[in-house]
Amino acid sequence: MKLRKLHIEDYKMFKDFDISFVDENDEALPIIVLAGVNGSGKTSLLKFMKDFVTTGYLDINGQVLEVSYENHIYQVTSANDSTNPSLYEYDFFTDNIVYLPAGSDKIENIKETIRQKYIDRAFEIDKPSEALEELQKYIRDVFDGLDLSFNLSSINYNKEEVLFQDKSGDEFDIDELSTGEKTLLSKILYLYFKDYKDKVILIDEPELSLHPSWQNRVLKIYENFAFKNNCQIIIATHSPHIIGSAKNEYLRILRKNDEGNIEVVDNSMAYGRDIEWVLEEVMGVQYTREKNILLKIEACEDLIENEEYDKAEEAINNLEDIIGENDSEILSLRNSLAFERIDFEEDN
């Protein structure tokens, strides 16, 4: 199952709201990234798709359907044959939609799942060491490209231990992984071990606790899963790293219009952009530097413009003591000061 279009008549801040999940060729997308400022409805939209708690229109696999909530039964009417509606139980939708809320990491669950995967395979082939090697390779393949600092080392069936090994060779229990490492295992491995097929998977804030270098690459792992299992993954995120790594066709920016309702900006050219651009243009961040530092930079620019070069140099030196000599703004201010001084001296 893949969603193609969604219309919400009236739900919270969504009024007469439409969003498309298809590409320019009208093919359902494998990944959709929902972005926007706080209060733009990203999480609310995920919850609506999970629950369908109000009247809406849903396009599944190319067929437009009317979805109305009534006593936990959804009346699904084909747009091509509105005279012959068919009824589906609530489970028709819930069985095909998987929702992973923000902060839903449960390392004890993934620990038991890893143990059980190993036990089942070891009994199946009657070769415990080979079963462990298969599981180690499987995990490495899932996280290929993330440059993990740990690997699955051993599983003690009797002691119920799942041990990992760092790059120095030291072993430690899965519970001793960092919060970010636990997030990777409990969210991404969870999906792979569940082996979901033909599902719509809703993930809220997958970036929580992940290092920025992993946030840059984690979307590719989800994309691989979507292609492999014919799933559609819809992500709501605050991460400029995830937004900047999303193909333009995947990105949907939610924003409030002048009436205070939510609308969608499709195909924003954010792919590959630097973080500062994403923060300003997509996420609405007004200041990408600490405001007091920004004011000091502007004061230096004003002194240069007013030809107060000695004061400008002193102000730049003071600013350099705070943010360092190699900061781009320091370099720019010094270049500007040097050129302005030369022009001033030549003119006089």
C-alpha positions in Angstrom: 0.0 0.0 0.0 1.2 3.5 -0.9 -0.5 6.8 -0.4 -0.7 9.1 -3.4 -2.8 12.0 -2.3 -4.5 13.1 0.9 -7.3 15.7 1.4 -8.3 16.9 4.9 -11.5 18.8 5.1 -11.2 20.0 8.7 -8.7 18.7 11.3 -7.0 21.0 13.7 -5.0 23.5 11.6 -5.7 21.6 8.4 -8.6 23.2 6.5 -9.4 22.2 3.0 -5.8 20.8 2.9 -4.3 18.8 0.1 -0.9 17.0 -0.1 0.5 14.9 -2.9 2.8 11.9 -2.4 3.6 11.3 -6.1 6.5 12.4 -8.4 6.3 14.3 -11.7 5.4 11.0 -13.4 2.5 10.4 -11.1 4.3 7.5 -9.4 3.9 7.1 -5.7 7.1 8.2 -3.9 9.0 5.8 -1.6 10.1 8.5 0.7 8.3 11.8 1.8 10.0 14.2 4.2 7.7 16.6 6.0 9.5 19.8 7.1 8.5 23.2 8.5 8.7 25.4 11.5 7.3 24.4 14.9 3.5 24.5 14.8 3.3 23.7 11.1 1.5 20.5 11.8 4.1 17.8 10.9 3.3 15.5 13.8 -0.4 16.2 13.6 -0.4 15.2 9.9 1.3 11.9 10.8 -1.3 11.2 13.5 -4.1 12.0 11.1 -2.7 9.5 8.6 -2.4 6.9 11.5 -5.9 7.4 12.8 -8.1 8.9 10.1 -10.2 10.4 12.8 -12.1 12.7 10.5 -13.5 12.8 7.0 -10.9 12.9 4.3 -10.1 11.7 0.8 -7.3 9.2 0.3 -5.7 8.0 -3.0 -4.3 4.5 -2.5 -2.5 2.9 -5.4 -4.0 5.1 -8.0 -7.6 4.7 -6.8 -9.3 7.7 -5.2 -11.2 6.7 -2.1 -13.5 8.6 0.2 -12.7 7.8 3.8 -15.2 8.6 6.5 -15.0 7.7 10.2 -18.2 6.2 11.5 -18.3 3.8 14.5 -14.8 2.5 13.7 -15.9 1.5 10.2 -14.5 3.3 7.1 -16.7 3.6 4.1 -14.4 3.4 1.1 -16.1 4.4 -2.1 -14.4 4.1 -5.5 -14.4 7.3 -7.4 -15.2 5.3 -10.5 -18.2 3.6 -9.0 -19.7 5.7 -6.3 -23.0 3.7 -6.4 -21.3 0.6 -5.1 -19.5 1.5 -1.9 -17.7 -1.2 0.0 -17.1 -1.4 3.7 -13.8 -2.1 5.3 -13.1 -2.7 9.0 -10.8 -0.3 10.8 -8.0 -2.9 10.6 -7.9 -2.5 6.9 -6.0 0.8 7.5 -4.2 0.1 10.8 -2.8 -3.2 9.5 -1.2 -1.3 6.6 0.1 1.7 8.5 3.0 1.6 10.9 3.5 4.6 13.2 6.8 5.2 15.0 6.4 8.2 17.3 9.3 10.5 18.4 11.3 9.0 21.2 9.9 5.5 20.7 13.3 3.7 21.4 13.2 0.5 23.3 16.6 -1.1 23.4 15.4 -4.0 25.5 13.0 -5.0 22.6 15.7 -4.9 20.0 18.1 -6.8 22.3 15.6 -9.6 22.6 14.9 -9.5 18.9 18.6 -9.9 18.1 18.8 -12.9 20.5 15.8 -14.5 19.0 17.0 -14.0 15.4 20.3 -15.7 16.3 18.6 -18.5 18.2 16.1 -19.3 15.4 18.8 -19.3 12.7 21.3 -21.3 14.9 18.6 -24.0 15.4 17.6 -23.9 11.7 21.1 -24.6 10.3 22.6 -26.2 13.5 25.6 -24.0 13.2 25.7 -21.3 15.9 29.0 -19.7 14.7 27.6 -19.4 11.2 24.4 -18.0 12.4 26.3 -15.3 14.3 28.4 -14.5 11.2 25.2 -14.1 9.1 23.7 -11.8 11.7 26.9 -9.7 11.9 26.9 -9.3 8.1 23.3 -8.5 8.1 23.7 -5.6 10.6 26.8 -4.3 8.7 24.9 -4.3 5.4 21.9 -2.5 7.0 24.1 0.3 8.3 26.5 0.4 5.3 27.8 4.0 4.9 27.3 5.1 8.5 30.8 4.2 9.6 29.6 2.7 12.9 32.2 2.5 15.7 30.8 -0.8 17.0 30.0 -4.2 15.7 28.0 -7.2 17.0 30.5 -9.4 18.7 28.8 -12.3 20.5 25.5 -13.6 21.8 25.4 -15.6 25.0 22.3 -17.7 24.9 22.4 -18.9 28.5 23.2 -15.5 30.0 20.8 -13.6 27.7 23.7 -11.4 26.6 24.1 -9.5 23.4 27.6 -8.1 23.3 29.2 -5.6 20.9 32.8 -4.7 20.2 34.3 -1.3 19.6 37.2 -0.5 17.2 39.8 -1.1 19.9 38.4 -4.6 20.5 36.8 -4.0 23.8 33.5 -5.9 24.4 30.4 -4.4 26.1 26.7 -5.1 26.5 24.2 -3.6 24.2 22.9 -1.5 27.1 26.2 0.3 27.2 25.8 1.8 23.7 25.4 5.5 23.4 21.9 7.0 23.1 22.4 7.6 19.4 23.7 4.1 18.8 20.7 2.7 20.6 18.4 4.9 18.5 19.9 3.4 15.3 19.4 -0.1 16.5 16.0 0.3 18.0 14.5 2.3 15.1 16.2 1.0 12.0 16.9 -2.6 12.9 13.3 -2.7 14.3 12.0 -2.1 10.8 14.4 -4.5 9.1 13.8 -7.3 11.6 10.0 -6.8 11.4 10.4 -7.2 7.6 7.4 -5.1 6.8 6.2 -5.4 3.2 3.8 -3.1 1.3 3.3 -0.8 4.3 3.1 2.9 4.9 5.5 3.7 7.7 5.2 7.0 9.5 8.3 8.1 11.5 8.3 11.2 13.7 11.7 12.8 14.3 14.1 10.0 13.4 17.0 12.3 14.0 16.6 12.3 17.8 19.9 11.5 19.6 21.7 11.0 16.2 25.0 12.6 15.5 24.8 15.1 12.6 27.0 12.9 10.4 24.5 10.1 10.8 21.6 12.4 10.2 23.2 13.2 6.8 23.1 9.6 5.8 20.2 8.0 7.6 17.6 8.9 5.0 19.4 6.7 2.5 19.0 3.7 4.8 15.3 4.3 5.0 15.1 4.7 1.2 16.9 1.4 0.8 14.4 -0.3 3.1 11.4 1.3 1.2 12.7 0.0 -2.2 13.5 -3.4 -0.9 10.2 -4.0 0.8 7.9 -2.0 -1.5 7.0 0.3 1.4 6.4 4.0 1.6 8.1 5.9 4.5 6.8 9.3 5.5 9.1 11.2 7.9 8.4 14.4 9.9 11.7 16.1 10.9 13.4 19.1 12.4 16.8 18.1 11.1 18.4 20.4 8.5 20.8 17.5 7.8 17.9 15.2 6.8 16.2 17.9 4.9 19.3 18.7 3.0 19.9 15.1 2.1 16.3 14.6 0.8 15.8 14.6 -3.0 13.8 17.6 -4.0 10.9 15.5 -5.1 10.7 13.9 -1.7 10.4 17.1 0.3 7.1 18.7 1.4 7.4 21.9 3.4 4.4 22.8 5.6 3.7 26.4 6.3 0.9 28.6 7.6 -0.7 30.9 5.1 -2.1 34.4 5.8 -5.4 32.8 7.1 -3.4 30.7 9.6 -4.1 27.4 7.8 -1.5 24.9 6.6 -0.4 24.7 3.0 2.2 22.6 1.2 5.3 23.8 -0.7 6.3 21.0 -3.1 9.7 20.3 -4.7 11.7 23.0 -2.8 15.3 23.0 -4.1 16.9 22.0 -0.8 18.8 18.9 -1.8 22.5 19.4 -1.3 22.1 22.9 0.1 24.3 24.0 3.0 22.9 23.8 6.5 22.6 27.6 6.9 20.3 27.9 3.8 18.1 25.0 5.0 17.8 26.6 8.4 16.8 30.0 7.0 14.7 29.1 4.0 13.1 25.9 5.0 13.0 26.0 8.8 12.4 29.8 9.2 15.4 30.3 11.5 16.0 34.1 11.6 19.5 34.0 13.1 22.0 31.2 12.3 24.5 32.8 14.7 24.1 33.8 18.3 22.3 37.2 18.1 24.9 39.1 20.2 27.7 37.9 17.9 25.6 39.0 14.9 25.2 42.5 16.4 29.0 42.7 16.9 29.5 41.7 13.2 27.1 44.4 12.1 28.8 47.0 14.3 32.2 46.2 12.6 30.5 46.6 9.2 29.1 50.0 10.2 32.5 51.2 11.4 34.1 50.2 8.1 31.3 51.9 6.1 31.8 55.0 8.1 35.5 55.0 7.4 36.4 54.6 11.1 39.1 52.1 10.3 41.1 52.1 13.5 37.9 51.5 15.6 36.9 48.8 13.1 40.2 47.0 13.4 39.9 47.1 17.2 36.3 45.8 17.0 37.4 43.0 14.7 40.2 42.0 17.0 37.8 41.8 19.9 35.4 39.7 17.9 38.2 37.4 16.8 39.1 36.7 20.4 35.5 35.3 20.7 34.9 33.4 17.5 38.5 32.7 16.2 40.6 34.0 13.4 39.5 31.5 10.8 35.8 32.3 11.1 34.4 33.2 7.7 33.0 36.5 8.9 36.3 37.5 10.5 38.1 36.8 7.2 35.4 38.7 5.3 35.6 41.7 7.6 39.4 41.9 7.4 39.3 41.7 3.6 36.7 44.4 3.5 38.7 46.6 5.9 41.9 46.2 3.9 40.3 47.1 0.6 38.4 50.1 2.0 41.6 51.4 3.6 43.5 51.1 0.3 40.7 52.9 -1.6 40.6 55.6 1.1 44.4 56.2 1.0 44.4 56.3 -2.9 41.6 58.9 -2.9 43.4 61.1 -0.4 
